[in-house]
């Protein structure tokens, strides 16, 4: 299975691509797209869309995992991050690849065992898990690899945004996921 992980950002977007065969990982790519904060946002969004589409077409992943938005003090940053996530999702969906989302805490916990690990700790674990012999890797790239690993570790129990097939509804979801439904006892 090939998984592409993306750490979205309006100035730096990290991408990590891993392949898992019988639980053995191979790093296919890790990269980061750098843009100037002075470039108008529509141009940056187009560049991110093109960059992600190029990576998706090159590696033909089975699934794409992306980090969810977090809410900081700066609402403008949060809005920009939402726009970036949107173009990445559209690039994935247009390529026929399902999208899965994970919070930063989920990613850190799945890779290090601690949801509040530092970026350096995540990077150290990523290098060890993936047997990477590099001394330096950008945080955005190691975060993207961590997102891909998190998705692998989560298995297929995750809810995705489907790219094709029958439209889903709540009834179908409940039938397929009875363990996720809380039923109040009267």
C-alpha positions in Angstrom: 0.0 0.0 0.0 1.3 3.5 -0.9 0.3 6.3 1.4 1.0 10.0 0.9 1.0 12.2 4.0 0.6 15.9 3.7 1.4 18.5 6.3 -0.5 21.5 4.9 0.8 25.1 5.2 0.2 28.3 3.3 4.0 29.0 3.2 5.5 25.5 3.5 3.6 22.3 2.7 5.3 19.1 3.5 4.8 15.8 1.6 5.9 12.3 2.6 5.2 9.1 0.6 5.7 5.7 2.1 5.0 2.2 0.9 4.1 -0.6 3.3 4.5 -4.2 2.2 3.6 -6.7 4.9 4.4 -4.2 7.6 7.8 -3.3 6.2 8.1 0.4 5.3 10.0 2.0 2.4 10.2 5.8 2.0 9.4 6.7 -1.6 9.7 10.5 -1.2 9.8 13.3 1.2 9.7 16.9 0.1 8.5 20.4 0.9 7.1 23.2 -1.1 8.3 26.6 -0.1 6.5 29.8 -1.1 6.8 33.4 -0.2 4.2 34.8 2.2 4.1 37.9 0.0 2.8 35.8 -2.9 -1.0 36.4 -3.3 -3.0 33.6 -1.7 -4.8 32.5 -4.9 -1.4 31.9 -6.5 -0.1 29.9 -3.5 -3.3 27.8 -3.6 -2.8 27.0 -7.3 0.9 26.1 -6.7 -0.1 23.8 -3.8 -2.8 22.2 -5.9 -0.3 21.6 -8.8 2.4 20.3 -6.4 0.1 17.8 -4.7 -1.4 16.7 -8.0 2.1 16.1 -9.4 3.1 14.0 -6.4 -0.2 12.0 -6.5 0.2 11.3 -10.2 3.9 10.4 -9.8 3.4 7.9 -6.9 -0.3 6.8 -7.5 -1.0 6.4 -3.7 -3.8 4.2 -2.5 -4.7 6.8 0.1 -3.9 10.3 1.2 -3.7 11.4 4.8 -3.7 15.0 5.9 -3.4 16.8 9.2 -6.6 18.5 10.4 -6.7 22.2 11.1 -5.9 23.4 14.5 -7.3 26.6 16.0 -4.7 29.1 17.0 -4.9 32.7 18.2 -4.6 34.1 14.6 -7.9 33.6 12.8 -6.3 34.6 9.5 -3.8 31.8 9.7 -6.6 29.3 10.5 -8.6 30.5 7.5 -5.6 30.2 5.2 -4.9 26.7 6.5 -8.5 25.7 5.7 -8.1 26.9 2.2 -4.8 25.0 1.8 -6.4 21.8 3.1 -9.3 22.3 0.7 -7.1 22.5 -2.4 -5.2 19.4 -1.2 -8.4 17.5 -0.7 -9.7 18.5 -4.2 -6.4 17.5 -5.8 -6.7 14.1 -4.1 -10.4 13.6 -4.9 -9.8 14.7 -8.6 -7.1 11.9 -8.8 -9.5 9.3 -7.3 -7.6 9.0 -4.0 -9.5 8.8 -0.7 -8.7 11.4 1.9 -8.2 10.7 5.6 -7.7 13.3 8.4 -5.8 13.2 11.6 -5.3 15.7 14.3 -1.7 16.8 15.3 -2.2 15.1 18.6 -3.3 11.8 17.0 -0.2 11.9 14.7 2.2 12.5 17.5 0.7 9.8 19.7 0.6 7.2 17.0 4.3 7.7 16.1 5.8 8.4 19.6 3.2 7.2 22.0 2.8 10.8 23.4 0.4 13.3 21.9 2.4 16.3 23.0 5.8 15.2 21.7 8.0 17.9 20.2 8.8 18.1 16.5 12.3 16.9 17.2 11.0 13.9 19.0 8.6 13.1 16.2 11.5 13.4 13.7 13.7 11.1 15.7 11.0 8.4 15.8 10.3 8.8 12.1 14.0 8.3 11.2 14.1 5.2 13.4 10.8 3.7 12.3 11.5 4.3 8.6 15.3 3.4 8.9 16.3 6.7 7.4 20.0 7.4 7.3 19.7 11.1 6.8 21.1 13.6 9.4 18.7 16.4 8.7 15.2 16.5 7.4 12.8 19.4 7.4 10.1 19.4 10.1 7.4 19.8 7.5 8.7 16.7 5.6 9.1 14.6 8.8 5.6 15.7 9.9 4.2 14.5 6.5 5.9 11.2 6.9 4.4 11.0 10.5 1.0 11.6 9.1 1.4 8.8 6.5 2.6 6.5 9.3 -0.3 7.5 11.5 -2.7 6.5 8.8 -1.0 3.2 8.3 -1.2 2.5 12.0 -4.9 3.4 12.2 -5.8 0.7 9.7 -9.1 0.8 7.9 -11.2 1.7 10.9 -11.0 5.4 9.9 -13.8 7.2 8.2 -12.7 8.6 4.8 -14.1 11.0 2.2 -14.9 8.5 -0.5 -14.0 9.3 -4.1 -16.5 7.1 -5.8 -19.2 4.6 -5.4 -22.6 4.7 -3.8 -23.5 7.8 -1.8 -23.3 7.1 1.9 -25.8 8.0 4.5 -26.2 7.7 8.2 -28.1 4.4 8.0 -25.2 2.8 6.0 -22.7 4.2 8.4 -24.5 2.8 11.4 -24.8 -0.6 9.8 -21.1 -0.7 8.9 -19.9 0.8 12.3 -22.1 -0.5 15.1 -19.2 -0.1 17.5 -19.1 3.7 16.9 -22.7 4.2 17.9 -23.8 5.1 21.4 -27.2 3.8 22.3 -28.8 5.3 25.4 -30.4 2.7 27.6 -33.9 3.6 28.9 
